Amino acid sequence: MRPHQYLLGDFVNTLFSKPSFQERFTLYVNFIETLGFEGRVVYTYLPLLSMEREGKLFPAPPEFTHTNDYPVNFLQHYVAENLDRCDISVKKIKNHDFSLTNYREHAETIGLKPDENRFDKLATQLYGCVNALSIPAAGAIGISTINIISSEHPDIFNHLMRERAELLLQMTQIFHSLVLSDPQTCTRFTSPFLPSLNETEITILRYAATGKPFKNIQDHTGISYRYASKVLDKLRDKLGGINRDRLFYLAGLLHL
């Protein structure tokens, strides 16, 4: 095995040679296993539109990409009971904090609120997530998160983190950057959120994303300005009352 100081270069060279997201994800898992981590990993992508408010414009569950040994029943439980509401890392993301979260370290140094403590017990006692890391990143059209779990004794895991956390973080940030800058990959993860829009809404948002004067929409789509404005107002309400400029911006990110 090559010394760890060469792993980052090997990882970058190989990562950029892989054309698909799945190949890149598999490569990422292989490299972090080389670092000594168990390799039980899940990747989650959240379009910005789904983060605007608690009631989402596109009410679809997140699409998870995970390793075979990741506890799928935990992911199902997470979605079914909306456990994101008591997930420390999600709370941090909503506060625009994209730093690494070591759940066990957070519990021992900062402490857990009652809802966070319930989440911790579920993850630890029911699904064997003794140690867990969350490493998020923000891109132009969405947020991606890598979660790594292990069932090792905390002392062993903490020793590994002290030695290799910096290299793990560098690899993960590079992986995030490549995924978030790839239009095809982002479209793949955004598409499940689109079916809740009807054809008229898509036409109006597609026109809005062109940047042309909205008052001229009828000339280009046949939809009256008055009706289109009512549709936009309903969409704005669904997103928590954001202004029209913000809605136009988000529409442009969707590449409708």
N, C-alpha and C positions, 0 to 999 in steps of 0.2 A: 504494500500500500504506500502511495506517495505521501510525503510529509504534509501535515495540514496546511502549511504556508503556501503550498502549491494548489490546494483544492479550489480556491476561489477562481484562479485563472482557468483551471480545467473546467469548472462549472460554467463560467461565462462563455468560453469557447464552444462548449457542447450545447448549451442552452440556445444560443442563437442559430445553431444548425438544425434545430428541431422545428418543423413547420406547423405543427398542430398544438393546441392547448394541452390535450391529453398527454402527448409525448413530453411536453415541457413539465407538466405536473409530475409525471412518473420520474423524470430525471431529477427534479427537485427532491422528491422523497428519497431517491437512491443516495443522493449526496448528503442529506442530513442524517441518514442512517450511517453513512461513513463517519460522520462526526460523533456518532455514539448514541443518537436519539432513537427511540423505538420506531419512529416512522409511522405512527398512527396519526394521520393528518386529514383534515377536511378544509376545503377551499370554498369560500362563500363570496358571491358577488352581489352587490346591492346597487341598482341604478339610483342616481340622485333623486329621481322623481319619487321613488318609494320611501325616501328619507325625509320628505317634506313635513310630514305630520304622522301621528299615530294611525289615523284612518287613511289608508293608502289609496292613491289614485288607481293603481293597478293591484287589486287584491289577489295576489298570487304568492304562494310560499317561495322562499329563496330556493335557488337551485344549488344543491351541494355537490361538489366533486370530492370524493373521499377514497381513501385506501380501503382494501378489502377487510382489514381487521379493525376499522373504526366502528364503534358501536352505533349502528344505524338506528336502533331503537331509541337511543338518546336523541338523535336528530329529529326523529318523529315526535318524541315527547316535547322537545324544544319548540317545534312549530305548533303542535296541537294546543299547548298551554301557554303560548306566547311568552316563553321564558326570556326572550330578549329584554323584557321589562325589568328583569332583576339580574341581568348579565353585566358584570362590571365593565367589560371591554366595550359593550354597546353603549353604555352610559358615557364612557370616555369619548367614543367616536362622536356622539351627539353633541358633546362639548368641544368638538374639534381638537381632541387630544388623540394623536395617532401613535403614541408611544407603546412599546411592548408591555403587555400585561402578563405577569407571572402570578397566577391566581393564588397559589399557596403562599408566596411571599407577601402578596397584598393582604391576605387574611391574617398573617402573623405580625405584620408591621403596622398596617393602617387599621385593620379590623373590618368586619362585615356588618352591614345593616341587616335588619331582620329578613327582608326579601332576598338579599344576597346570600345570607346564611342558608336559607331554604334551597336556593339554587346550588350552593356548594354541597350540601348534604345529598341532594338528588344525584349530582354528577359523581360524587365520590362513592357513596354507599350503594347506589343502584347500578351504576355503569362503570365503576372502576377507574374513574378519572382522578387518580390520586394526585397527579401533577398535570398542570395544563398551562399552555402559553397561547396568547393571542397576539398576532402581529398584523396590524391593519395598514392600509395605504389608501390615499385618495387620488383619484384621477379626474380628468375633465368631465366624464359622464357618469362616474360611479365610484364606489368604494369596494375594495376587495380585502378579504381577511383570511389569513392562514391561522388555523388552530391546531396545535400539536398537543397530544396527551400521552401520558405514560402511567404505568402501574408500579413503577419502581419505588423503592423506599425514598422518601424525600431527601435524606442525607446524600444518597447516591446521585439523585437528580440535581441537587444544589451544587454538588462538586462539579458535575458536568457543565452546569450553567456558568460557574465561575471560570472554567477553562475555555469554553467555546461559545459563549453567548454572543460575543462580538462577531465571530465568523458566521454564526447562524443568522444573525440580524442582517449582515451584509448580503448573504445569499438570498434571503427572503425579500429584501428591498429590491434587489436586481430582478428577481422573479416577478414581483408586483409591477415594477416599471415596464417590463416587457409586455405583460398581459394587458395592463391598462392603456398602453399606447397602441395596441393592435386592434384596429377597427373591426375585423372579422370576429375576434374573440368577444369583444364588448357587445357586438350585435347579437351574438349567440346567447349571451346572458341577459340581454335586455328584452329579447323577443318574447319570453313568456309573460311579460308584463303588459303586452300590447292588446291582447284579445278583448279586454274590457272596453276598448274604444270602438265606437261604431264608425261607419264609413264617412259620415258627415264630419264627425269630430276629427278624424284623421286628416280629411281634406283641409279643414280649417287650420289645424295645427301645422300641416305641411306648408300651407301658404304663409302662415305666420313666421315660419322658420326661414323663409326666403329673404326677409328683411324689407320687402316691398311695402309701401303704405297700406295699412290695413283697411283704410276707407275705400280702397280700390279692389277689394276682394271679389266683388260681384263681376267685375270685368274679366277676371281670370278663372273663377270657379263657378259662376252662376248662382252663388249663394249670396243673399242680400247682406249688406253690412249690418243692418239692424238684427237679423236673425243670428248671424255669425257672432255678434257681440254678446247676445244672450247665451249662446253656447259657451263662449269663453268665460263668461261670468260664472256659469255652473262649474266649469272645470277649475276655475280659481277657488271657488268655495270648497271643492273636494280636496284641494291642496292647502286648506287652512286659511284662505283669504289672501294668498300672495297677490302681488300686483301684476298687471298685464305684461310689463317688461320682463319680469321674472319668468312668467309662463312662456313667453316667446323664446327666452333664452333656453329654458329646459326643453322646449319643443325642438329647437335646433340641435340639442345634444342627442336626441333620439334617432336622428337620421331616418325619419319616416319616409 
